[in-house]
Amino acid sequence: MATATANAAREKMSRTTSMEYPSRVRTSESGILATGEYGYPQGHLGHLNEQQEQALEQFKILCEKEKIYTPANLETGTRASHDDTTMLRFLRARRFVPADGLQQFKDTEKWRKENEIALLYDNIDVQNYEETRKLYPQWTGRRDKRGIPVYVFEVAPLNSKTMAAYAKSSASTKVANVNLKGGTPPKLLRLFALYENLTSFIMPLCSALRERPNADTPISQSNNIVDISNVGLKQFWNLRQHMQDASTLATAHYPETLDRIFVIGAPSFFPTVWSWIKRWFDPITTSKIFILSPQDTLRTLSTFIEPQNIPKKYGGTLTWDYGSPPVLDPAEKDHVTWSIPDPIPSNQGWPIGPLKWVPADNGTYVGMAVGSVDGKLRREIVATLHPMSKDHVGVVKDMARMSISGDRVILLDDQKEDFKETNGDGDGNGLSNGVGDVKEKIAESANGNGYGQTITNGIS
């Protein structure tokens, strides 16, 4: 009887795997999958049809009327409160129906304000951040064939002992100058600090790299390899509430940040688990989840990701282990200059804690280590990002403005005067040449009390 049950489970698993196998997914001429998903780059900036362009403009008007969006003002030089890339994420999530996107956008703005999400990432305790980062999807430092970042998430480490310790630790989460009484549990707020890292550091970095198709389209999504090897039914059951809460809030407030999800190492009972897991997601999200059998794992992954960007554990050639810092690909190394100061601890050359890009002049962006240590804010420059071409500067600026965490330095004409004396040039454009010389000024600006304009009223 037990054998018959196991055989039936394996047969069901085989059917599920075949049904979910990604090579069977076809895209229509409009770029819309049968489930309603907009396959990249359709529905993204630079790849909108006339109806979608109109929907975007209507969406902006509706949001402006609700006072949750401010358009750019060319006369004053004021930037829009939210970039088009972010607005399009909400529209794609609602199939380009402006009224539906408006409601989700309003709810997100309210949630962000109540939980002070804009300051959460900038001010979170570095050790609290690192504790959370080690438990959730981690960037490998590599990208798929389209330039979208590849993350790996191993579920097995999330056992009852680990989650109990995490719940206890998260109850005393420290975020300098932030009131954590917005209603969202601290352990979930920590998780959303990782989403902030995706949107304010990883996506802008990947968007700046030209070695990809559709290089003028900002990257606003991620791929995830979810490894559920050695996860038992009891562990799935114990994780169900936490995972459901996390997925519900992420779908609501960080829409369209997930591209493909590859589930590997699925046990024979997974079809039963999947029947209730898929209820946590909307149809668009579930259409992106592909369950791979062991024999199909490398073949499928290599269809979308070059073997050198797939970890060895999954059949590729990349030397990277879960828990390790990102291993940047050559294109990233060519355009990022790291200069980690002594006060900032690092892991194999990668600075620990939250990072974000701050726009300087001439298309150059500086990477800042933010967060707090022992209750004191840290604002240290650790890297410089050099866009690939002059024409590409606008794309990088858009992505830097997409930073959900909000604070950033925007040098207006009158502010450049403050940098002339420091940098010794006549046009105030010395940030790209003398980053170290103006570190204090940038740090003050990023903290909202210096020269730069700060935007802390929601997703930017």
Long-range contacts (C-beta under 8 A, 24 or more apart in sequence): 6-268, 9-268, 9-269, 9-271, 9-272, 10-268, 12-271, 13-266, 13-268, 13-270, 13-271, 13-293, 14-293, 16-270, 16-271, 16-274, 16-291, 17-266, 17-291, 17-292, 17-293, 17-296, 20-289, 20-290, 20-291, 21-290, 21-292, 21-296, 21-300, 22-260, 22-290, 22-300, 22-303, 22-304, 23-300, 23-303, 25-287, 33-287, 34-287, 35-283, 35-284, 35-286, 35-287, 36-95, 36-283, 36-284, 36-287, 37-284, 37-287, 37-288, 38-92, 40-146, 40-148, 40-221, 40-259, 41-146, 41-213, 41-214, 41-217, 43-88, 43-91, 43-92, 43-96, 44-85, 44-88, 44-92, 44-217, 44-218, 44-220, 45-84, 45-85, 45-88, 45-217, 45-218, 45-398, 46-214, 46-216, 46-217, 47-214, 47-217, 48-88, 51-96, 52-91, 52-96, 55-91, 55-96, 55-97, 55-98, 56-84, 56-87, 56-88, 56-91, 58-98, 59-87, 59-90, 59-91, 59-98, 59-101, 59-102, 60-87, 62-98, 62-99, 62-102, 63-87, 63-102, 63-105, 66-102, 66-106, 68-105, 68-106, 68-109, 68-458, 69-105, 77-412, 77-413, 78-453, 79-401, 79-410, 79-453, 79-455, 80-401, 81-455, 81-457, 81-458, 81-460, 82-401, 82-458, 82-459, 82-460, 83-398, 83-399, 83-401, 83-402, 83-460, 84-398, 85-218, 85-220, 85-398, 85-399, 85-402, 86-220, 86-402, 86-404, 86-459, 86-460, 88-220, 88-256, 89-220, 89-255, 89-256, 89-257, 90-255, 90-256, 92-255, 92-256, 93-255, 93-256, 93-282, 93-284, 104-252, 104-255, 107-252, 107-253, 108-252, 108-253, 108-458, 108-459, 109-457, 109-458, 109-459, 111-182, 111-184, 111-252, 111-253, 112-253, 112-404, 112-458, 112-459, 113-457, 113-458, 114-182, 114-183, 115-180, 115-182, 115-183, 115-184, 115-189, 116-175, 116-178, 116-179, 116-180, 116-182, 117-189, 117-192, 117-196, 117-404, 117-405, 118-404, 118-405, 118-406, 118-407, 118-456, 118-457, 118-458, 119-175, 119-177, 119-178, 119-405, 119-406, 119-407, 119-456, 120-175, 120-178, 120-189, 120-192, 120-193, 120-196, 120-405, 121-193, 121-196, 121-197, 121-200, 121-354, 121-356, 121-370, 121-371, 121-404, 121-405, 122-354, 122-356, 122-370, 122-371, 122-377, 122-405, 122-406, 122-407, 122-446, 123-175, 123-176, 123-177, 123-178, 123-370, 123-371, 123-372, 123-377, 124-173, 124-174, 124-175, 124-190, 124-193, 124-354, 124-371, 124-372, 125-173, 125-174, 125-175, 125-176, 125-371, 125-372, 125-373, 126-352, 126-353, 126-354, 126-371, 126-372, 126-373, 126-378, 128-169, 128-170, 128-173, 128-174, 128-175, 128-190, 129-190, 129-193, 129-353, 129-354, 129-371, 130-352, 130-353, 131-166, 131-169, 131-190, 132-166, 132-170, 132-190, 132-191, 132-193, 132-194, 133-194, 134-323, 135-162, 135-166, 136-191, 136-194, 137-194, 137-222, 137-224, 137-226, 138-322, 138-323, 138-326, 139-198, 139-202, 139-222, 139-326, 140-309, 140-311, 140-318, 140-320, 140-326, 140-327, 141-320, 141-325, 141-326, 141-327, 141-328, 141-329, 141-332, 142-305, 142-308, 142-309, 142-318, 142-320, 142-326, 142-327, 142-329, 143-206, 143-209, 143-212, 143-309, 143-329, 144-223, 144-304, 144-305, 144-306, 144-309, 145-213, 145-304, 145-305, 145-306, 146-212, 146-213, 146-214, 147-206, 147-209, 147-211, 147-212, 147-213, 147-214, 147-215, 147-219, 148-206, 148-219, 148-221, 148-222, 148-223, 148-259, 149-198, 149-202, 149-203, 149-206, 149-219, 149-222, 149-223, 150-222, 150-223, 150-224, 150-225, 150-305, 150-309, 150-310, 151-222, 151-223, 151-224, 151-225, 152-224, 152-225, 152-227, 152-311, 152-322, 153-224, 153-225, 153-226, 153-227, 154-227, 154-229, 154-322, 155-226, 155-227, 155-228, 155-231, 155-235, 155-239, 156-227, 156-228, 156-229, 156-230, 156-231, 156-235, 158-235, 158-239, 159-235, 160-235, 160-238, 163-238, 163-239, 163-242, 174-372, 174-375, 175-372, 176-372, 176-375, 176-376, 176-377, 177-377, 184-249, 185-245, 187-242, 188-245, 188-246, 188-249, 191-246, 191-250, 192-249, 192-250, 192-253, 192-254, 193-354, 195-250, 195-254, 195-257, 195-404, 196-354, 196-403, 196-404, 196-405, 197-354, 197-355, 198-222, 198-257, 199-254, 199-257, 199-402, 199-403, 199-404, 199-405, 200-356, 200-357, 200-402, 200-403, 200-404, 200-405, 201-354, 201-355, 201-356, 201-357, 201-367, 203-399, 203-402, 204-357, 204-365, 204-385, 204-396, 204-399, 204-400, 204-402, 204-403, 205-332, 205-336, 205-357, 205-385, 207-395, 207-396, 207-398, 207-399, 208-335, 208-365, 208-385, 208-387, 208-388, 208-392, 208-395, 208-396, 208-399, 209-331, 209-332, 209-335, 209-388, 210-388, 210-389, 210-392, 211-331, 215-392, 216-392, 216-395, 217-395, 218-395, 218-398, 218-399, 218-402, 219-399, 220-256, 220-257, 220-402, 221-256, 221-257, 221-258, 221-259, 222-257, 222-258, 222-259, 223-259, 223-260, 223-261, 223-262, 223-304, 223-305, 224-258, 224-260, 224-261, 224-262, 225-262, 225-264, 225-301, 225-311, 225-314, 226-261, 226-262, 226-263, 226-264, 227-264, 227-265, 227-313, 227-314, 227-322, 228-263, 228-264, 228-265, 228-266, 228-267, 228-270, 229-264, 229-265, 230-265, 231-265, 231-267, 232-267, 233-267, 233-269, 233-273, 236-273, 240-276, 240-277, 243-277, 243-280, 244-280, 247-280, 247-281, 248-280, 251-281, 251-282, 251-285, 258-285, 258-288, 259-288, 260-288, 260-290, 260-304, 261-288, 261-289, 261-290, 262-290, 262-292, 262-297, 262-300, 262-301, 263-289, 263-290, 263-291, 263-292, 264-292, 264-294, 264-297, 264-314, 265-294, 266-291, 266-292, 266-293, 324-348, 325-349, 325-350, 326-350, 335-385, 335-386, 335-387, 335-388, 336-367, 336-383, 336-384, 336-385, 336-386, 337-383, 337-384, 337-386, 338-382, 338-383, 339-381, 339-382, 339-383, 339-384, 339-435, 339-436, 340-382, 340-383, 341-380, 341-381, 341-382, 343-378, 343-380, 344-369, 344-378, 344-380, 344-382, 351-382, 353-378, 355-382, 355-383, 356-403, 356-405, 356-408, 357-385, 357-399, 357-400, 357-403, 357-408, 358-400, 358-408, 358-409, 358-442, 358-446, 359-396, 359-397, 359-400, 359-408, 359-409, 359-410, 359-411, 360-409, 360-411, 360-431, 360-432, 360-435, 360-442, 361-411, 361-416, 361-428, 361-429, 361-430, 361-431, 361-432, 362-393, 362-429, 362-431, 362-432, 363-387, 363-390, 363-392, 363-393, 363-396, 363-397, 363-432, 364-431, 364-432, 364-435, 365-396, 365-400, 366-431, 366-435, 366-442, 368-442, 368-443, 368-446, 370-405, 370-446, 377-447, 379-442, 379-443, 379-444, 379-446, 379-447, 380-439, 380-443, 381-435, 381-436, 381-439, 381-442, 381-443, 384-432, 384-435, 401-460, 402-459, 402-460, 403-460, 404-459, 404-460, 406-454, 406-455, 406-456, 406-457, 406-458, 406-460, 407-446, 407-447, 407-448, 407-454, 407-455, 407-456, 408-446, 408-452, 408-454, 408-455, 408-460, 409-442, 409-445, 409-446, 409-451, 409-452, 409-453, 410-452, 410-453, 411-451, 411-452, 412-453, 415-451, 415-452, 418-451
